[in-house]
């Protein structure tokens, strides 16, 4: 069961992407808001952690801790961006986008939970 490794990978990727300075120049073909990236990252993060715990006996009890953990992770990353880095700033709107991504992932996951459990 590699689901836990995927969830850890997403967590590490978001941490690195949020805190490490990148000198790469990104070429955007389509203009996308920074908040959209935050939403998508935390949506995928939440889905990966939910899927990692889906087969556990007490899955429904884990869900609230996963939600709290992902939201807290987003808040901590934003605080670290403002405190630890000189090239990033903390943003309340980023926290809102992160949180909306987490909460929408929970709703979508719940709607498709029976189909997902087949995998």
Buried (B, 14 or more C-beta within 10 A) or exposed (E): EEBEEBBEEBBEEBBEEBBEEEEEEEEEEEEEEEBEBBBEBBBBBBBBBBBBBBEEEEBEEBBEEBBEBBBEBBBEBBEBBEEEBEEBEBBEEBBBBBBBBBBBBBEBBEEEEEEBEEE
